[in-house]
Amino acid sequence: MGKNGETEAIKYLESEGYKIICRNFKCMKGEIDIIAHNNENIIFVEVKTRTSTKYGEAKEAIDFEKQRHIYEAARYFMYINRIEEAYARIDAIEVYENNR
């Protein structure tokens, strides 16, 4: 289900003019589902996929600890790729699939 959600998120980002740099970037600091850019901007995206809101919204799964790991992984990605002059942000995309 998670991979399907990431694929849908990539389709959305590309339709909005973003170019995908990387998918599932992993390092010792954490993991980032999608890294994209649009002109001078780099966007680190966490994707949460659910079939319903019965147990809460998908974004609620991104707690402080998860945010910290994404931030540290994003910093590391920028460091190893020598990205210094770009505006960077962290976004979350919620994907809700229909019940099967």
Secondary structure, DSSP 4 states (H G I P E B T S, - for coil): -HHHHHHHHHHHHHHTT-EEEEEEEEETTEEEEEEEEETTEEEEEEEEEES-STT--GGGG--HHHHHHHHHHHHHHHHHTT--S-EEEEEEEEEEPPP-
